[in-house]
Amino acid sequence: MAELNNFYKRFITSILGIFVIIFGFLYLPQIKINLIILDDFYIHPLVILCLLFFILEFLFQLKNNLSSRIKIMYIFFIFYFLFFIHIILIENNFLDWKKIFFFILFQVFIVDISGYMTGKILGKNKIKILKGISPNKTIEGYFGSILIGFIAGFIYLSIIVLENPINFSTKILIIFSVIFSSIFGDLFVSKVKRSIEVKDFSKMLYGHGGISDRLDSLLPSFAISFWIFFLV
């Protein structure tokens, strides 16, 4: 593994990570928590684990990196902690929450991978306004992530059967909402990391950085998807 270049490291560890997530959510039982105001409140152990490491990474940065003690870092923590809550809400508000969960994972991964690949292969026109946040982003990369992400998301939502079927216009709204929240989340976390002068929040995930680095696009997508599914 150590002799492979960065792309293959990321690719192999991504595949392994995807299998861990899939089998974890399919076979690990949820944890039941009895609250005073709510009965039968459930949370998945992988969500607890990710939330714990997210908090530890934040505290680690505050302790060891003086540059992290700035306003945008605290804003990042508050918003992404609230985004975590939406994952728990999805678990407890939808009977077919696993289908919704895997749709969001699938959509965000496709947007991320297709943007990376089209940017690498076809990318020529870098986006000047993003130079200070993510200087390697290209118009071609974003176009590829939006187009391929839309096609993949539409196919997924057309195949799965939900307890509460959604109409065509709602499918389009959900797909584009996840695409753009994914893109925004990636840019926002890139801005945070540049502001606190780090490349990765930690070295926890081999070739990928920390938990926070991998959840940058996913957590906003879970939050916006929850409200769309909940309201429709």
Wavefront OBJ file of the C-alpha trace (Angstrom):
o trace
v 0.000 0.000 0.000
v 2.816 2.362 0.909
v 4.277 2.055 -2.604
v 1.028 2.995 -4.363
v 0.426 6.572 -5.450
v -2.166 8.677 -3.661
v -5.000 8.014 -6.128
v -4.819 4.236 -5.723
v -4.478 4.535 -1.942
v -7.624 6.650 -1.820
v -9.452 4.337 -4.220
v -8.641 1.090 -2.368
v -9.355 2.513 1.078
v -12.581 4.081 -0.242
v -13.825 0.685 -1.452
v -12.955 -0.914 1.891
v -14.675 1.931 3.728
v -17.836 1.600 1.624
v -18.086 -2.116 2.455
v -17.610 -1.389 6.169
v -20.422 1.185 6.035
v -22.797 -1.045 4.054
v -22.311 -4.168 6.187
v -22.299 -2.103 9.373
v -25.673 -0.507 8.649
v -27.168 -3.747 7.365
v -26.102 -6.020 10.205
v -25.232 -3.972 13.303
v -28.364 -3.429 15.442
v -29.449 0.052 16.456
v -29.108 1.093 20.077
v -32.367 1.876 21.835
v -32.357 4.894 24.148
v -35.283 5.756 26.409
v -35.584 9.497 26.871
v -37.961 11.359 29.164
v -39.742 13.045 26.259
v -39.320 10.254 23.715
v -39.822 6.493 23.878
v -38.152 4.044 21.505
v -35.467 6.466 20.347
v -32.807 4.697 18.285
v -29.299 5.525 17.193
v -26.923 3.416 15.135
v -23.526 2.549 16.712
v -21.629 3.751 13.618
v -23.282 7.160 13.966
v -22.242 7.317 17.626
v -18.693 6.324 16.694
v -18.416 8.968 13.951
v -19.877 11.648 16.230
v -17.415 10.742 18.973
v -14.406 10.966 16.655
v -15.743 14.213 15.163
v -15.824 15.779 18.644
v -12.376 14.387 19.493
v -10.887 15.795 16.275
v -12.343 19.217 17.086
v -10.939 19.140 20.634
v -7.593 17.858 19.341
v -7.290 20.839 16.996
v -8.187 23.304 19.749
v -5.604 21.768 22.062
v -2.698 21.370 19.653
v -3.291 24.010 16.986
v -3.489 27.610 18.168
v -4.606 28.678 14.689
v -7.821 26.683 15.155
v -9.125 28.900 17.944
v -11.040 31.182 15.619
v -14.685 31.940 14.929
v -15.077 29.895 11.735
v -13.893 26.743 13.545
v -16.599 27.092 16.196
v -19.208 27.812 13.515
v -18.077 24.664 11.719
v -18.453 22.568 14.882
v -21.915 23.895 15.769
v -23.358 23.450 12.283
v -21.873 20.008 11.705
v -22.976 18.828 15.146
v -26.513 19.875 14.198
v -26.097 18.067 10.873
v -25.236 14.908 12.842
v -28.555 15.254 14.667
v -30.322 15.010 11.309
v -28.857 11.549 10.719
v -30.417 10.460 14.004
v -33.711 12.101 13.000
v -33.701 10.190 9.711
v -33.275 6.951 11.660
v -36.227 7.742 13.884
v -38.692 9.334 11.468
v -38.699 7.070 8.418
v -39.527 3.373 8.285
v -37.305 2.901 5.254
v -34.518 5.097 6.596
v -31.798 2.729 5.331
v -32.888 3.264 1.726
v -32.756 7.040 2.241
v -29.439 6.738 4.063
v -27.826 4.731 1.278
v -29.260 7.046 -1.369
v -27.495 10.017 0.238
v -24.239 8.063 0.629
v -24.440 6.872 -2.978
v -25.278 10.328 -4.342
v -22.493 12.119 -2.462
v -19.875 9.480 -3.370
v -20.838 9.696 -7.051
v -20.674 13.509 -7.016
v -17.270 13.414 -5.324
v -15.754 10.706 -7.537
v -17.167 12.025 -10.835
v -16.018 15.561 -10.024
v -12.530 14.304 -9.218
v -12.257 12.127 -12.330
v -13.682 14.618 -14.848
v -11.543 17.336 -13.319
v -8.419 15.208 -13.668
v -9.177 14.039 -17.218
v -10.909 17.053 -18.781
v -10.256 19.906 -16.366
v -8.605 22.907 -18.027
v -10.464 25.967 -16.747
v -9.808 26.571 -13.072
v -12.368 28.605 -11.133
v -10.633 31.831 -10.131
v -13.036 32.795 -7.338
v -12.202 29.523 -5.560
v -8.454 30.046 -5.757
v -8.197 30.894 -2.063
v -10.326 27.920 -0.982
v -9.712 25.049 -3.391
v -7.387 26.161 -6.196
v -7.605 22.932 -8.220
v -11.371 23.039 -8.821
v -12.310 23.330 -12.477
v -15.464 24.166 -14.409
v -15.269 20.803 -16.169
v -14.990 18.968 -12.848
v -18.087 20.616 -11.426
v -20.027 20.104 -14.646
v -19.140 16.399 -14.587
v -20.092 15.999 -10.922
v -23.480 17.682 -11.477
v -24.322 15.794 -14.671
v -23.168 12.328 -13.572
v -24.502 12.888 -10.064
v -27.933 13.774 -11.437
v -28.098 10.724 -13.720
v -26.954 8.339 -10.965
v -29.306 9.842 -8.382
v -32.297 9.694 -10.702
v -31.616 6.037 -11.527
v -31.328 5.201 -7.811
v -34.591 6.936 -6.870
v -36.339 5.322 -9.830
v -35.285 1.819 -8.756
v -35.870 1.861 -4.986
v -39.377 1.608 -3.564
v -40.087 3.897 -0.589
v -42.910 3.552 1.926
v -44.087 7.008 0.856
v -43.513 7.289 -2.924
v -42.205 10.608 -4.196
v -43.232 12.281 -7.429
v -40.994 13.363 -10.311
v -40.566 17.000 -9.239
v -39.638 15.955 -5.682
v -37.025 13.534 -7.038
v -35.447 16.362 -9.030
v -35.488 18.646 -5.981
v -33.868 16.033 -3.739
v -31.192 15.106 -6.272
v -30.095 18.673 -6.961
v -30.294 19.575 -3.265
v -27.922 16.754 -2.368
v -25.573 17.634 -5.238
v -25.259 21.294 -4.287
v -25.189 20.725 -0.520
v -22.399 18.207 -1.163
v -20.429 20.746 -3.201
v -21.017 23.516 -0.661
v -20.005 21.277 2.255
v -16.752 20.349 0.543
v -15.903 24.001 -0.121
v -16.863 25.138 3.375
v -14.670 22.546 5.092
v -11.814 23.362 2.687
v -12.174 27.001 3.770
v -12.105 25.981 7.435
v -8.947 23.902 6.966
v -7.194 26.723 5.125
v -8.205 29.148 7.871
v -6.711 26.962 10.605
v -3.722 26.037 8.402
v -4.112 22.245 8.250
v -4.359 19.810 5.343
v -6.385 17.219 7.284
v -8.209 17.363 10.608
v -6.345 14.204 11.646
v -4.556 11.148 10.208
v -7.185 8.701 11.447
v -8.302 7.349 8.053
v -5.390 6.145 5.926
v -5.043 8.317 2.830
v -8.176 10.329 3.647
v -7.479 12.429 6.722
v -9.934 12.437 9.591
v -13.613 11.735 10.111
v -14.390 15.427 9.594
v -12.623 15.385 6.218
v -14.843 12.522 4.993
v -18.108 13.905 6.365
v -17.719 17.386 4.875
v -20.210 16.731 2.056
v -22.293 13.993 3.677
v -23.565 15.797 6.755
v -25.103 18.837 4.980
v -26.688 16.431 2.490
v -28.300 14.444 5.298
v -29.689 17.635 6.832
v -31.268 19.023 3.668
v -32.565 15.589 2.622
v -34.258 15.119 5.972
v -36.296 18.292 5.586
v -37.263 17.537 1.996
v -38.371 13.981 2.814
v -40.058 15.178 6.018
v -41.983 18.014 4.371
v -43.095 16.048 1.311
l 1 2 3 4 5 6 7 8 9 10 11 12 13 14 15 16 17 18 19 20 21 22 23 24 25 26 27 28 29 30 31 32 33 34 35 36 37 38 39 40 41 42 43 44 45 46 47 48 49 50 51 52 53 54 55 56 57 58 59 60 61 62 63 64 65 66 67 68 69 70 71 72 73 74 75 76 77 78 79 80 81 82 83 84 85 86 87 88 89 90 91 92 93 94 95 96 97 98 99 100 101 102 103 104 105 106 107 108 109 110 111 112 113 114 115 116 117 118 119 120 121 122 123 124 125 126 127 128 129 130 131 132 133 134 135 136 137 138 139 140 141 142 143 144 145 146 147 148 149 150 151 152 153 154 155 156 157 158 159 160 161 162 163 164 165 166 167 168 169 170 171 172 173 174 175 176 177 178 179 180 181 182 183 184 185 186 187 188 189 190 191 192 193 194 195 196 197 198 199 200 201 202 203 204 205 206 207 208 209 210 211 212 213 214 215 216 217 218 219 220 221 222 223 224 225 226 227 228 229 230 231 232
